[in-house]
Amino acid sequence: MNLQPEPAADDHHRHTARSLPSEKQLQRGTRACSSKGQRRGVFASLQVLDTKDLQVFKVTVNGQDAKFVFGEKHTFKGTPLEITLPFELRRGQEAIVEISFESSPKSSALQWFSPEQTSGKKHPFLFSQCQATHCRAILPCQDTPAVKLTYYAEISVPKELVALMSANRDGEIPDPEDSSRKIYRFSQNVPIPCYLIALVVGALESRKIGPRTLVWAEKELVDKSAYEFAEAEAMLKTAEDLAGPYIWGQYDLLVLPPSFPYGGMENPCLTFVTPTLLAGDRSLSNVIAHEISHSWTGNLVTNKTWEHFWLNEGHTVYLERRIGGRLFGEQFRHFQALGGWRDLQNTINTLGDKNPVTNLIPNLNEVDPDVAYSSVPYEKGFALLFYLEQLLGGPDVFIGFLKAYIQQFAYKSIVTEDWKKFLYSYFKDKVDVLDKVDWNLWFHAPGMPPVKPTYDMTLANACVALSQRWIKAKESDLGSFSSADLKEMSSHQLIEFLALLLLEAPLPVSHVQRMQQVYDFNAINNSEIRFRWLRLCIKSKWEEAIPLALKMATDQGRMKFTRPLFRDLYSFDKCRDLAVKTFLEHRASMHPVTSMLVGKDLKQDQ
């Protein structure tokens, strides 16, 4: 990987990547960035960059050799790279720093697959996941969302493979150094934080599903993916109407192998998604609406530090649900919002309502952001915005604030206080209303929010009624249930029905056995329904569900599913040892972050 210098418009950093020999499972080359003297007189003679498990071979500044040393290694932050400039850098003067380095085969940002681990079984596969602080495990960088940069990249790969990045594609050329390879070129001209740098290499095919959208996947999944995400352009247009113009050019989707640890990742120009969204009926496409929304909230306006992650995620969930409301009706938006409240309750039940990581603004001093990650910034953040919407005049009034907020802070990284000051400024005629909000409890208290917003219950009432029937049913009542109970219910309502049961005490085994007889949930492939159903079975200690739960926990690696399933299995005395054994058998094929966190959950990594 050969990184060439080219100044960026925003902060004078630009990167170029050149070769990626995936068969060797390493990344080697040079990274270049340019710096300008920005203070009166001499610019700091020391440049400090974040690294993690990188080897650095050589550093030059404007072609002159520069001295460099590694600082003290930190448990999860990696090792700072300290570069001493070989000359004084004066105000306005530009210096190009070029670094020759190699990443580790065990880089926490990269997952490598042998051909046997892919759908096609013929070619290796690589993908990156840099959020929150893993870009430093690919290349030396200022790995903080406070710093934004543009980049240009050239990626050399074998001719039979395709390279994609979180940037617009600039074409491909033969590799002049190796006739068996070709070079893909990319440019990202909108400044982004390092966590949004992304790379994938594999035997990928694409299908056009909109004027600015291709779906990419391995051949075996590409047509199914094209059908599933066909609504992307409608979502993009709705998002533009709500939030302002889409500035990133292309909006492509990439379906990754099952081990991808998240539902989606908002990499600019190329959203990464999990194959667990392929339900066959487009019912899980709200994840696409979420990643599209990040184009404004997160990628354009960014949290300055990870303590303020709710600024990224709460606003994105809000915008995602506004898109759903436009496309499928306001009752649907409220129903999705209520489902988010249930997810938040479940998360806080798991983490504990006194756990400081359930604060909307947690203290992450010496806390790994991966360990603190949960649905709290998403759903507690959304609940605050939904509550404010209802307090300040309704959805039409509040979307005006959101659009103005995006315009105000576009291309910047901010903290909660910036957001709050702008909120007060925008609603200057409603300061008395805003002063009634208990900001301290919302931001700094653990557990559920201090206020529950009002929800339209129209679509939820059937779910509540059916869940209550099961909760109250005696053994003699089980015959009253039949498949007709679900006849009028959508897949979204089935998810809510099961979510409600998960918030209650475990059902007797006889009840979940009867539920399987009449509803045949085991035959449903929708991942959100299957996940909740299997959790319900394990919590009720139904032994027949153990192999199904272990299978789902290991067939895919989405942490939303894998971690709770393993935790539930570990809590079930009869299968604790089996849960640990299964995890250890599958650990090598898991994403590094998933492996680390499940290991902690199962007390394997103390």
N, C-alpha and C positions, 0 to 999 in steps of 0.2 A: 504494500500500500504506500504509494508515494504522494505525500501531501504537499501541494504547491501553494505558494503565497499569493494572496490576492486580497486587497483591503476591502473590508465590509463597510457599508454605509453607516452602520450604527456604532459599533464599538471597536472597529479595526481588527477584527478577527475573521479569517476565512480559511476553510479547510478543503483539501483535495485528496481524495483517496484513489489509489491506483491498482493494487492487485490484491486478490484474496485467494490464496491457495487452499481452498476448503479441504482438499483431501489430506492435507497435513495438519488440519485443525489448529492453524495459527494465523495471526495477522501481523505482517511485518512491513516496515517501510518508513516513510518520513511524514511528519506532520509539520506544517508550516503555519505560522500566524504572524500578523504584523502588528506592531505597537507604535503608538505615537507619543512623544513627550507631551504631557497634558498639564503640567504645572509650570509655573515660572521658573526658569533656570533648568536644573537637571532633573530628569525623570528618574524614578527609582532604578537603581542599577541591578535590582534583583527581581526576576520574574518567577512567581510561584504558581505551579499548576497542580491539579489533582491527578493522581494516578492510583491504580489498584492492580497489583499483580502484573505490572508491565516491566519489561527489560528495556532500558534505554542505552543505545550504543554510542550515539554521537549527537551533539547539539552545535549548530552554527548560528551566528547572528550576522546578517548581511555578508554571509560567506566566510566569516572568521570563526575559528573554533572557539566555543564558549565552555567555561567550567560549569559542571552541574553536580549536585549531590542530592541524594534522597534524605528527607527528614525522617522523623520517628514514625514508625508504622503504627496505625490505629486499628483497633479490632474490626470495625466495619467501614471506616472512611478511607482506608488505604494508606498511601504514603505520599506526602507532598514532594514534588520535584522542584528543587530550587536551582534556578539558572542564573548565573552571574554574567551580565552583559560585558563584553570585552572592551567597551568604550562608553563614554558618557553620552546619554541620550538627552538631547535638549528639546525644549518646547517646539512642537510642530515637526520635529524630525521623525521619520518613520524607520523602523527596524523590522527586518524579516527574520523570525526565529524558526529554524528548521530542525526538526527532531526525528532521528532515526530510532525506531523502537519495534518491539515485538510484544504481542499480547499473549496471555497464557491460554493453553487449550482448555483450562478450567475457568476461564473468564466468567464472572457472574452476569455479564451482559449478553453472553452468546450461548446459543444452544446449537450443537452440531448433531446431525443425524447421519448414520451410515445408510447406504442404499436400502438395506433390509428394514429400516425403521420408517421409510416413506411409503406412501400409497402406491407409487409406481414400481418400487423395489429395484430401480436401475441406477439411480444417481444420488449422490449425497445432497444434503439440504442444510442451510444455515439461516437462522434468524436472530436478530438482536432485540433486546428489551432494556432500554436505558433508564426508564423511570424507576425509582426516584433519583438515585445517585450512582448509576452503574455505567454511565458513558465513560467515566475515568478508567473502567476496566477494558475499554476498547482503545482509547487514545488519550494522551495528555490533554487536559482541558481545564477551564474554569467551570467545574461541574456544580453550578448553582443556578436556580431559576432566576436569580437576580441579574444575571448577565445574559444578553441575547446576542446572537451572531448570525451571519449568513454563511453559506458554504457552497463550494463547487467540488464535485467529486468525479473521479474516473475509476471505475471498477473493472479489473480484468478477470474474466472467468472462462472456463472451457466453453467451446462453441455451442455445446448441447444444453447449456444452462442459461438462465435469465437472471440478471441482477436488477433489483428495484431498491429505491431509497425514498426517504421522506422529502422528496423534492420533485420538481418537474423534470421530465426526461428530455435530454438534449441529443438523443440519437446514439448510434453505436458505430464503431469503426473496427477494422481488423487490428489485432495487437501486433505492432511492428516487431516486437521482440520474440513472439511465439505464434506461429501460424495456426496452431490448434486452439488459440484463444481469441476472444474478442473483448473490446473495451466498451462499456456503457458509460455515458456521461450524464451528469445530473447537476442542476443548479437550484438552490433555494435562496431566492432574493429577498424574502421577508425575514427579518431577524427573528430567530427562535432560540430558546434555551437549549442547552446541550442534551437534556433528557428527551428531546424530540428528534434527535439524530437517529435514523433507523436504517437498517440494511437487511435485505433478504436475498439469498441466492438459492436457486433450485430449478427443477424441471417444471416450469410454470407455463400455463396457458392463460389467455384472457378472452373475455366476452364483453362486447360493448352493451351497456344497459342504459346509457343516457348520453346526452351531447358532451358531457365532460367526465363521464364515468366508465371505467373498465372494471370488471371483476377478475381478479387473478387467483388461481388455485392450481393445485396439481390436476392433471387431466381427469382423474377419477371423480373429482368433486366440482369441476368448473361449471358444468351445466346446471347442476342442482343449486349451486351458489348464485348463478345468474337469475334463476327463478326466484330464489328466496329474497334477494335484495333488489328486485325490480322497482321498488318504490323509492329508491334513493334520490332520483331527480325531483320527485314531488316533495320529498322531505327537504332537499336543498333549497328549492324555491320558497317553501314555507318559512324556512329558517331565515332566508334573505329578507323576506317580508317583515319578519319579526325583529331581526337584529341588524340589518344593513347588508351591504354588498359582500359577496364571498370573494376574498382578495387573493386566494391561493392558486387560482388557475384550475388545475386538474383536481378532481376528487375521485380517487380510485379506492377500491376495496381489495384486501388480500386475505384469503382464508388460509390460516396457518395449520400446521399439524396439531393433533389433539392436545399435546403437552403445553401449548401456549397458556400462560398462567392467568390471563385476564379475559373478561368477556370481549373487550375491545381495547385498542390503544390508538389514541388520536393522532398518530404520526401525520404531519402535514402532507397533503396531496396523496397519502397512501394509508388509509385506516387499516390497521391489523385487526382481524376478528377471529374468534374461536369457532371451530366447526360445530360446537354444541348449539349454535344458533340455527342450524339447518333442520328446522322442525318439519319442513315440507308444506307449511300453510302460512308462512310469513308472520306467524304470531309473535315471534321474538325479535321482530325488526326494530323494536324500540331502542335496542342497543345501537343500531345504526343511527337513529335519530340523536342518540346521546353523543356518539363520536362526531357526527356532523356538527352538533352544537358546540363542541370544543373548538371548532374553527374560529369562533368568536371568544368564548369564555374558557380561557386556559391557554390556547395557542396565541391569541392576539392580545388579550389581557391576562396576565400571568401572576400567580402568587409569587411573592418575592422570596419567601422561605416556606419550608414544608409545614411549619406550624399553621400557616394560613391556607392550607390545601382546600378548605371549604370554599374559598373564593373561586377556585377552579371548578370544583365538583358540585357544590350547591347550586351555583348559577347554571351549570350545564344540565343538571337534572331538571331545574326549573324550565329551561328553554326546550329541552327534550319533551317535557310533558305539555308545553304550549304547542309544540309541533303536533303531538298526538291529539290534542284537543281540536286543533284546526282540521286535521285529517279525519278524525273518527268521532268528534263530538265532545262537548264539554263534560258530559257525564263520564265519558271514558277517561278524561284527564283527571277528574276527581277520584275515579276508581283506581287509577294507577298511583295517584298520590296516597290514597289510603293503603294500598299495597306496600308503598315505601315506608309508611308509618309502622306497619306490621314488621317489616324487615328490620327497622330500627329497634323495635321492641325486642325482637329475637336476638339481635347483636348485643344489646345492652344486657339482656338476660344471660348471655354467654360470657361477656367480659366482666360483668358486675357493675351495678349502678353507682358504685363509689370509685370505680377505676378511672384514674386521671386521663387515660387515653380516650375516654368517652366525652371529654370536653370538646366543644366546637373548635377552640384554639388550645390544643394541648401543649405542654412543655416538652419539647423534643431534645432538650439538652442531653447529650450522650445517649439518645434513644435512636435506634435504627428506624428510619421511616418505614421500611418494609415490615418491621415488627409491629409498629403502631397502626398499620393499614387496616381499615375496616369500612363498613358502610356509614359510619358516623358522619364524616365530612359531607358525604353525599346526601344522606337523608335528614340529618339534623340541620344541615345547611339549607336544604330545600324547604324544610318545615318553617324555618325562620322567614324565608322569602315568601312562602305561601301565606303565612300569618301576616306579614307586612302588606302583601297584596290586598288581603281582606280588610286590613286596618286603614289603608290609605286610599281606598276608592275603587277597588276591583281590578280585574285583569287588564282592561284597556288602559287604565291609568298607570298601572305598574309596568307594562311593557314599554311605555314611554320613558320611564326611568331607566330600564335595562338598556334600551338603545342608546340613550344619552351617556350612560355609564361606559358602554363599550367605546363610544366615540371619544370620550374624555380620556380614557386610559389605554387606547389602542397602542400597541408596540411597547408598552411599559410593563414593568413588574411592580406590584403594589402589595401593601399589607392591609389588614382589616380597618385600621384607623383611616386610611385613605378612602376606602369604600364608605365608611360611616360618615365622614365629613362631606363627601359628595352627596350621600343620601339626604343629609340635613340641608345641604345647599339646594338640591333639586326640589325638595318638599318644604321650602322655607315658609310656606303658608300653613304648614301642618306640624310645626315644631312641637306644639303642645301635645299632639297625638304621639309623636315619636318619643317624647320625654316620658311617656307612660310605659314604654317598653323597658323591661328589666334587662338591660344590655349585659350587665355583669353575670346574671344567671344564664342567659343565652350563650355567652362566649366562654365563661370560665367555670361553670358548674358541671360536674359529671352527671351521667344518667340521662333520662328522658328530658325533652325540652320543658321549660316552665309553663308553657301554654300549648294546648292542642288546637290546631286550626279546625275550621268547620269543613266537613266533607259532605258532598251530595252522596247519599247512601243508595240511590236507585239501583245501581248494578251490584252493590254489595249485599243488599238485603237477602237475596236468595242464598248467598254463601253463608251468611250469618245464621239463617234459619236452618239450613241443612247441617251445619257444624254443631249447632245446639241440639238438634235431634240425636246426633251420634254421641255427644257428650252426656246427654241425659238418659240414653237408651239403656234399659236393663237387658239381661240375657233373653228374656221372653219377648222383647221388642224387636230383636234382630231380623225376624222374618218380615217386618214391615218395610224393609229397605229393598229397592229394586233398581235395575238399570234406568228405569224411567226417571229416577231422581235427577239424573244428569242431562236429560234430553234437551232442555232449553239452555244449558249452561255452556258458555264459551270456554276456550282453554284458559283465558285470563281468569275467569271465575273459578275454574278448578284449582288454579294456583292459589287464589285467595282462600278458598275452602280449606285446602290443606294447610295453608299458613296459619289460619285461625286455630286449627286443631293442634298445631305445633306449639302454640302459646299456652295451651292448657296442660293439665296433668296427663301423663301417658294413658292412652286408651287400653283397656284389657286386650289380651291377645285375641280373644274370641271376636272382638269388634273388628280388628284389622283383617282377620281371616275372612270374616263376612264381607268386609269392604272389597277385598280381592275377588270374592265369589261374584258379587253383583256388579262391580265397576271394572274389574280386570285392569287395574292400574299397571300391573306388570307388563302389559302389552303396549303401553303408551311410550313412545320414543321422545316426546317433547321433554327436553332436559330439565326444564324448570319444574314440571309436574313430577317427573320421575325422581328428581332430587328430594323434593319435599315428601313424596310418598315413601321413599326408602328410609328417610330420617324418621318418619312417623312409625314405621315398622320396627326399626332398631330401638327407638325409645320405648316401644311397647314390649321389647325383648322377644320378638317373633323370630325364632332361630332360622326359619326357612328363608328369611330375607338377607341373612348374613352374606351368602355368596353373591347375591345381586348387588348389595351395597359395596362389597369389596371390588366387584367388577367395575361399577361406575366410578369408584374412587381411583381406579388405576387405568381404565380405558381412556380417560381424558385427564388433563391436569389443571383445569380451571380452578383456581384456589377457592372461589365462591362455593364450589361443590366439593372439591377434594378434601379441604381441611375440615369442614363440619362432619363429613361422612367418617373420616378417620377418627375424629374426636369422639363421635357417638359410638363407634365400634370399640374404641379403647375404653369407653366408660361402661360397656356391656361386659361384665366379668367373664362370661363364657367365651368371648372371642377376643379378649385383650391380647393374649399372646399371638393369636392368628393375625390380628391387625398389625402388630409390630413386625411379625415375620413377613407379611405381605408387603408392607412398606419397604423393608430392607431389601426384599427381592426386586422391587421395582424402582428403587431409589436412583439407580444409575441412569435410567431413562427419563427421569423427571427434570423439569427446569430447575436450575440452581436455586432460585428463590423459593420455589415450591418445596424442594427437598429440604432446605434449611428450616422453613417454618413448620412443615409437618413433623420434621425431626424434633423440634422444640415441643410441639403439641403432644407427641408420643413419648416425651421424656428420654429421647435418644441423644439429644444434643444439649447437655446441661452446661 
